[in-house]
């Protein structure tokens, strides 16, 4: 009997999410990703598949939350610039 195909371990993606997006969810992805290969190599194919699915889930959650928070930060920053420029323009116009 041939073993099933090794599931995707999501390790690279989890590390990138940890660095660039969302630390807590990226760490959860790394922990699960590290279990995929060790479980597969020990013959626990079902456990490896479950760990792969968990790693993928936490990596995707971390990516989307990190992306959302970054977009909110960019919008808030642009809004702040707009408010300050508008206030400066209003102050300059009223002093003449």
PAROLO-313852 format. One record per residue (C-alpha): residue in three letters; x, y, z. Coordinates in Angstrom, 1 decimal, decimal comma, padded with zeros to 4 digits, always signed. Layout:
! residues N
[gukol "ALA"; [X; Y; Z]]
...
//
This chain:
! residues 96
[gukol "UNK"; [+000,0; +000,0; +000,0]]
[gukol "UNK"; [+001,4; +003,4; -001,0]]
[gukol "UNK"; [+001,2; +006,3; +001,5]]
[gukol "UNK"; [-001,0; +009,2; +000,5]]
[gukol "UNK"; [+000,6; +012,4; -001,0]]
[gukol "UNK"; [+002,3; +014,6; +001,5]]
[gukol "UNK"; [+000,0; +017,5; +002,4]]
[gukol "UNK"; [+001,0; +021,1; +001,9]]
[gukol "UNK"; [+002,7; +022,3; +005,1]]
[gukol "UNK"; [+002,2; +026,1; +004,7]]
[gukol "UNK"; [+005,4; +026,9; +006,5]]
[gukol "UNK"; [+006,7; +029,6; +004,1]]
[gukol "UNK"; [+003,3; +031,2; +003,9]]
[gukol "UNK"; [+003,0; +031,1; +007,7]]
[gukol "UNK"; [+006,4; +032,7; +008,2]]
[gukol "UNK"; [+005,6; +035,5; +005,7]]
[gukol "UNK"; [+002,2; +036,2; +007,5]]
[gukol "UNK"; [+004,0; +036,3; +010,8]]
[gukol "UNK"; [+006,6; +038,8; +009,5]]
[gukol "UNK"; [+004,3; +041,1; +007,4]]
[gukol "UNK"; [+000,7; +040,7; +008,6]]
[gukol "UNK"; [-000,4; +039,3; +011,9]]
[gukol "UNK"; [+002,0; +037,9; +014,5]]
[gukol "UNK"; [-000,4; +035,7; +016,6]]
[gukol "UNK"; [-002,1; +034,0; +013,8]]
[gukol "UNK"; [+001,1; +033,5; +011,9]]
[gukol "UNK"; [+002,6; +031,8; +014,9]]
[gukol "UNK"; [-000,4; +029,5; +015,1]]
[gukol "UNK"; [+000,2; +028,7; +011,4]]
[gukol "UNK"; [+003,9; +028,0; +012,0]]
[gukol "UNK"; [+003,2; +025,6; +014,9]]
[gukol "UNK"; [+000,7; +023,6; +012,8]]
[gukol "UNK"; [+002,9; +023,7; +009,7]]
[gukol "UNK"; [+005,8; +022,3; +011,7]]
[gukol "UNK"; [+003,6; +019,3; +012,7]]
[gukol "UNK"; [+002,7; +018,4; +009,1]]
[gukol "UNK"; [+006,0; +016,8; +008,0]]
[gukol "UNK"; [+006,7; +015,2; +011,4]]
[gukol "UNK"; [+003,3; +013,6; +011,5]]
[gukol "UNK"; [+003,5; +012,4; +007,9]]
[gukol "UNK"; [+007,0; +010,9; +008,4]]
[gukol "UNK"; [+005,8; +009,0; +011,5]]
[gukol "UNK"; [+002,9; +007,5; +009,6]]
[gukol "UNK"; [+000,1; +009,6; +011,0]]
[gukol "UNK"; [-001,3; +010,6; +007,7]]
[gukol "UNK"; [-004,6; +011,7; +009,1]]
[gukol "UNK"; [-002,9; +013,9; +011,7]]
[gukol "UNK"; [-000,7; +015,4; +009,0]]
[gukol "UNK"; [-003,7; +016,3; +006,9]]
[gukol "UNK"; [-005,5; +017,8; +009,9]]
[gukol "UNK"; [-002,3; +019,9; +010,8]]
[gukol "UNK"; [-002,1; +021,0; +007,2]]
[gukol "UNK"; [-005,7; +022,2; +007,2]]
[gukol "UNK"; [-005,2; +024,0; +010,5]]
[gukol "UNK"; [-002,0; +025,7; +009,3]]
[gukol "UNK"; [-003,8; +026,8; +006,2]]
[gukol "UNK"; [-006,7; +028,1; +008,2]]
[gukol "UNK"; [-004,5; +030,2; +010,6]]
[gukol "UNK"; [-002,3; +031,5; +007,8]]
[gukol "UNK"; [-005,3; +032,7; +005,7]]
[gukol "UNK"; [-006,9; +034,3; +008,8]]
[gukol "UNK"; [-003,7; +036,1; +009,7]]
[gukol "UNK"; [-003,3; +037,3; +006,1]]
[gukol "UNK"; [-006,8; +038,7; +005,8]]
[gukol "UNK"; [-006,8; +040,3; +009,2]]
[gukol "UNK"; [-003,3; +041,8; +008,6]]
[gukol "UNK"; [-004,4; +043,1; +005,2]]
[gukol "UNK"; [-007,6; +044,6; +006,6]]
[gukol "UNK"; [-005,7; +046,3; +009,4]]
[gukol "UNK"; [-003,1; +047,7; +007,1]]
[gukol "UNK"; [-005,8; +049,1; +004,8]]
[gukol "UNK"; [-007,6; +050,6; +007,7]]
[gukol "UNK"; [-004,3; +052,2; +008,8]]
[gukol "UNK"; [-003,6; +053,6; +005,3]]
[gukol "UNK"; [-007,2; +055,0; +005,1]]
[gukol "UNK"; [-006,8; +056,6; +008,6]]
[gukol "UNK"; [-003,5; +058,1; +007,6]]
[gukol "UNK"; [-004,8; +059,6; +004,4]]
[gukol "UNK"; [-007,9; +060,9; +006,2]]
[gukol "UNK"; [-005,6; +062,5; +008,8]]
[gukol "UNK"; [-003,5; +064,2; +006,1]]
[gukol "UNK"; [-006,7; +065,5; +004,4]]
[gukol "UNK"; [-008,0; +066,9; +007,7]]
[gukol "UNK"; [-004,7; +068,7; +008,5]]
[gukol "UNK"; [-004,3; +070,1; +005,0]]
[gukol "UNK"; [-008,0; +071,3; +005,1]]
[gukol "UNK"; [-007,4; +072,9; +008,5]]
[gukol "UNK"; [-004,2; +074,6; +007,4]]
[gukol "UNK"; [-005,9; +075,9; +004,2]]
[gukol "UNK"; [-008,9; +077,2; +006,3]]
[gukol "UNK"; [-006,5; +078,9; +008,7]]
[gukol "UNK"; [-004,5; +080,4; +005,9]]
[gukol "UNK"; [-007,6; +081,7; +004,2]]
[gukol "UNK"; [-009,0; +083,3; +007,3]]
[gukol "UNK"; [-005,8; +085,2; +008,2]]
[gukol "UNK"; [-006,0; +087,3; +005,1]]
//
